[in-house]
């Protein structure tokens, strides 16, 4: 098949989608033993944000009760995060001396719960939107003080390759109805290979499908389901994703795979996967129909079949 010549991958992977996830930067705690003439310390209390709270959060800031108290902001003002779930670490993980690390079963369970809550909040699968999610576990000091709650938030993207953006409106219901945050058609920023096709892509930014564009979102696939351990090598991830996305693009266009193979003006791209996403247990990849550089369509190619691009 001709598909290897018509694929492109992200030069900047989806780390930002998960870059604010996990335990983040840990704040060292005071771990010394109490001497016998000290009075027992009072049980600390923690002021947790409620669902629907918007937070003016710089990226990669770990969850800390004081930070959350200081950060709430009206959702119609510029903000990054919007709380969709306040969950609890349970079972053996709750008895551990430190909060769950990325890659642990407890963190993956929290991430899965966060993803479900984010989809329910947005009104559709968050993977199909210009959206990312953030799981903030307690840092070491609040954990030592007895905090077992984690905060799950949703945030908007300016690029389908995972660039966090500020939002001036709530993301609640943003994938329902006319779905303003759904991924549809996109402008491409990237380099061309020596054969004239796309090589490395650095951004896919949303644009109205009636405007000239060079890519279109066609759906999601899951790769490496059930596979644990370390993040697989790039060539294996590429094979898994190409094998899954290629027929998805063909079906989106109303073509058989053989018919799609015969076209030389449409290929595919995907959003990549990094260690943070893999360790969180998220196996989703976004698949995009990618057009021949310089050929900008002015309408969706869904059901296009063998017809030429609507340039």
VOPA-328567 format. One record per residue: residue in one letter; x negated, z, y negated of N, C-alpha, C in turn. Coordinates in steps of 0.1 Angstrom, whole numbers, plus 5000, padded with zeros to 4 digits. Example, Ala and Ser with C-alpha at 12.3 -4.5 7.8 and 13.67 -1.06 7.14 Angstrom:
! residues 2
A486850785057487750785045486850785033;S487250715022486350715011487150795000;
//
This chain:
! residues 311
X499250005012500050005000499150004988;X499749964976499049954964499050084956;X499750184961500050304952498750374947;X497550384953496450454947496050384934;X496250264932495850194919496850224908;X497950284911498950304901499350444900;X498450534901498650674900497750734889;X498250844883497350914873497751064874;X496751144871496951284872496551354859;X496951474858496751544845495351584843;X494751554831493451604828493551744824;X494651794819494951934816496051974826;X495752064835496652094845497652204840;X498452254849499552334844499252484842;X497952514840497552654839498352724828;X498752654817499452734807500852774812;X501352704821502652754827502552894833;X501352914839501153044845500053124838;X499453064828498353134822498653264816;X499953284813500353414808501053494819;X500853454831501453524842500453614849;X500853694858499953784865499753904857;X498653974861498354104854497654084841;X497153964838496453934826495254024824;X494954054811493754134808494154274810;X493354344818493754484821493154584811;X493854684808493354784798492954904807;X491654944806491155054815491955174812;X492155254822492855384820491955494822;X492355624819491555744821491855794835;X490955774844491155804859490555934863;X490056014854489456144859490456244864;X489956334873490756434879491156544868;X492356594870492656714861491956834865;X491456904855490857034859491957144860;X491657244867492657334871493357414860;X492657424848493257504838494057414828;X494257284831495057194822496557214826;X497357204816498757194819499257064823;X500157044833500656914837501156834826;X500756704826501256614815502756584817;X503456564806504856524807504956384813;X505956354820506256224826506456124814;X505656024814505755924803507055844804;X507555804792508755714792508355584787;X509055474791508655344787509955274782;X509755214771510855134764510754994768;X511554954777511554814783512454724775;X512054594773512954504766514154464775;X515254424769516454384776516454234777;X517254194787517454044789518053984776;X517453874772517853804760517053834748;X516153934749515253974738514153864737;X513953814724512953724721511753794716;X510553744720509253814717508353714710;X507753764700506753694693505353724699;X505053654710503953694718502853594718;X501553634715500453544717500253524732;X499753404736499553384750498553474756;X498653504769497753584777497753734772;X498753784766498853924763499553994774;X498854094780499454164792500554254787;X501454274797502654364793502054504790;X502554554780502254694776503454744768;X503954864771505154914765505054914749;X503954954744503854954729503954814724;X503354714731503354574726504854524726;X505554554737506954514737507754574726;X507554704723508354764712508054694699;X506754654697506454594684506754454683;X507054384694507054234693508454174693;X509554244695510854174695511154104681;X511753994682512053914670513353834672;X514053804661515353734662515053594669;X515953554677515653434685515753304676;X516353314664516353194655515153194647;X514153284649512853274642511853224653;X510653184648509653134657509253234667;X509353204680508953304690508453224702;X507753294711507353224723508053264736;X508253384738508853434750510353484748;X511153464759512553514759512753584772;X513053714772513153784784514453744793;X514253714805515353674814515553774826;X514553864828514653964839513754074837;X514154194839513354314840513454364855;X512454344863512454374877511654494880;X511654524893510954644898510154614910;X508854654910508054644921508454754932;X508654704944509254794954508354794966;X508754884976508054884989506654944988;X505754904997504454954998503654924985;X503954814979503254774967503454874955;X504554934955504855034945504055164947;X503455184959502655304961501255284959;X500855154956499455124954498955184941;X497555194940496955254928496955164916;X497055034919497054934908498254844909;X498654774898499754684899499454564908;X500454494913500154374921499354274915;X498354224922497554114917498153974920;X497753874912498153744915497753704929;X498653644937498353604951498853704961;X499153824957499753924966501153894969;X501653954980503053924983504053984973;X503654094967504454164957504554074945;X503454014940503453934929504253804931;X504053744943504853624946506353654947;X506753774952508153814952508653824938;X507853884929508253894915508353764908;X507453674911507453534905508753464910;X509053474923510253404928511453454922;X511553594920512753644913512853604899;X511653594892511553544879512053404878;X511653314887512053174887513553164888;X514153244897515553234899516353284887;X515853394881516453444869516353344857;X515153274856514953174845515953054847;X516153014860517052904862518452944859;X518853064863520253104860520453114845;X519453164838519553184823519553054816;X518752954821518752824814519952734818;X520552764830521652684834521252564843;X520052564849519552464857518152504862;X517652434872516252454877515252444866;X514552554863513652554852512552454853;X512152414866511152314868511552174862;X512852154860513352024855513452024840;X512952124834513052134819511652144813;X511652134800510452154792510252304790;X510052374802510052514802508952564811;X508552694809507652764818508152904819;X507552974829507853114830506653204830;X506853324827505853424825506153554832;X505353604841505553734848504553824842;X504953934836503954034831504154164839;X503154194847503054324854502554424844;X502854554847502354664838500754654839;X500154694828498654704828498354844835;X497054864837496654984846497155114841;X497155134827497455274822498955294824;X499955204820501355234823501655244838;X500955164846501155174860500755314865;X499655364861499155504865500155604860;X500855574849501855664843503155664850;X503355574860504555564868505455444866;X505055354857505855234854505755134866;X506855094871506854994882507754874878;X508054864866508854754861507954634857;X508454514859507754394853508754324845;X508154244836509054174826508854024829;X509953954831509953804833510553734821;X509853634816510253564804510153414806;X510953344798510953194798510353154785;X509753034785509252984772509352834772;X509352774760509452624758508052564759;X508052434762506852354763506852244753;X505752204747505652084739505151964747;X504551984759504151884767504551914782;X504951814789505251844803504051884811;X502851874806501651924812501352074809;X502352144804502252294803501752344790;X501952284779501552344766502652424760;X502452554759503452644753503652614739;X504952624735505252594721506152704715;X506252714702507152804696508652754697;X509552844698510952804698511652874686;X512652804680513452864669514852884673;X515152874686516552894691516452954705;X517453014709517453074723517452964733;X516752994744516752894755517852914766;X518753014763519853034772520752914772;X521052864784521952744786521252614782;X519952614780519252494775519152384786;X519552414798519552304808521052274813;X521952334806523352314809523952214799;X525152154802525852064792524951944789;X524651924776523851814772522351844775;X522051964779520652004784519551964774;X519552024763518551984753517051994758;X516852084767515452104772515152034785;X516051954790515751874802514651774799;X513851754809512751644808513451514811;X513151414802513751284804512651184802;X512551114790511551014788510451084779;X509251024781508051084775507050984769;X506351024759505250954754503951004761;X503050914763501850934771500650944762;X499851044765498451044759497451044770;X496550944771495650944782494650834781;X493750824790492750724790493050614801;X492550494798492650384808491450374817;X491650334829490650314839490050174837;X488950144844488350004842489249894847;X490249924856491149824860492349804851;X492349874840493449864830494649954832;X494650024843495750124846495350254839;X496250344839495950484834494950554843;X494150634837493250714845493650864844;X493150934834493451074832494451094820;X495551164823496551184812496351334807;X496451344794496251474788497551534782;X498651454780499851504775501051404778;X502151464780503451394782504451464773;X504751404762505551474752506951404752;X508051484750509351434751509751344740;X510551244743511051144733512351094738;X513251054729514550994732514350874740;X515150854751514950734760515150604753;X515850604741516050484734514850444725;X513950534724512750504717511650454726;X510650374721509550324730508850444737;X508750434750508050544758507350474770;X506450554776505650504787505750584800;X506650674800506850754812508250814813;X508750844825510050904826510051004838;X510651114836510751214846511751174857;X511351184870512251134880512651254890;X512051364889512451474898511251564902;X511551654911510551744916510351734931;X509251774936508951784950508251914952;X508151954965507352074968506252024978;X505052074976503952034984503252154989;X502752155001502052265007502852385010;X504152365013505052475016504652535029;X504552665029504052745040502552755042;X501852685033500352695034499852805025;X499052895031498553005023497052985020;X496453095017494953085015494653035001;X493452985000492952934987493552804983;X493552774970494052644965493352524972;X494052434978493452324985492652234976;X491752154981490952064973491751964966;X491251904955492051814947492451694955;X491651634964492051514971493151544981;X493251664986494351694995495651714987;X495551784976496751794967497251664962;X496251574959496651444954497351364965;X496951374978497551304989498951354991;X499051494991500451554993501351504983;X500951514970501851484959502151334958;X501151244960501451104960502451064971;X502251124983503151094995504551134992;X504751244984506051294981506651234969;X505851204959506451154946506751004947;X505850924955506050784955507450744959;X507950794971509350754975510350804965;X510150914958511050964948511250874937;X510150814932510150714921510950594926;X510650544938511250424943512850444944;X513250564949514650594949515250594936;X514550664926515050674912515350534907;X514450434910514650304905515650214913;X516050274924516950194933516250094941;X514950124945514150034953513750094966;X513450014976512850064988511350094984;X510650164993509250184990508450054990;X508849964999508149834999508349754986;X509549754981509949694969509149754957;X509049884957508349954947506849924947;X506349914960504949874961504649744955;X505549654956505349514951505349504936;X505849604929505749604914504349644910;X503949584899502649624893502749674879;X503949704875504149754861504649894861;X504849954872505350094873504550164884;X504050284880503350374890503850514889;X503050604891503550744891502450834885;X502950954880502051064876502751194880;X501951294880502451424883501751534875;X502251654875501751754865500551834871;X500151814883498951894888499352034892;X498352094898498552234903497252304901;X497252424896496052504895496152634903;X495052714903494952834912496052934908;X496352944896497353044892498753014897;X499152884896500452844902500452854917;X499352814924499252824938499352974943;X498553064936498653204940499953264937;X500753214928502053264925503053224936;X502653134944503553084955504452964951;X504252914939505052804933504452674938;X505152594946504752474952505352344946;X506052364935506752254929505752164921;X506052034921505351934913506351854906;X506151824894507051734886506451584888;X507351494891507051354893507551274882;X506651174877507051094866506750944870;X507650854866507450714866506550684854;X505450614857504450584847504350424845;X504450384833504550234830503150184827;X503050054829501749984826501350014812;X500150054809499750084795500049964786;X500649994775501049894765502449844767;X503049874778504449834780505349954778;X506049964767506850074764508350034765;X508950114774510450084777511250144766;X512450094764513350144754514650194760;X514650214773515850274780515350334793;X516150414799515850474812515650364822;X514750384832514650284843515350334855;X516250434854516950474866517850364870;X517750324883518550214889518150074884;X516950064878516449934873516349834884;X515949874896515749784907514649684904;X514849554907513749454905513649394891;X514549444883514549384869513349424861;X512949354851511749384843512049514835;X510949574831511049694822511849654810;X512749744805513449724793512649744780;X511649654778510749674767511349614754;
//
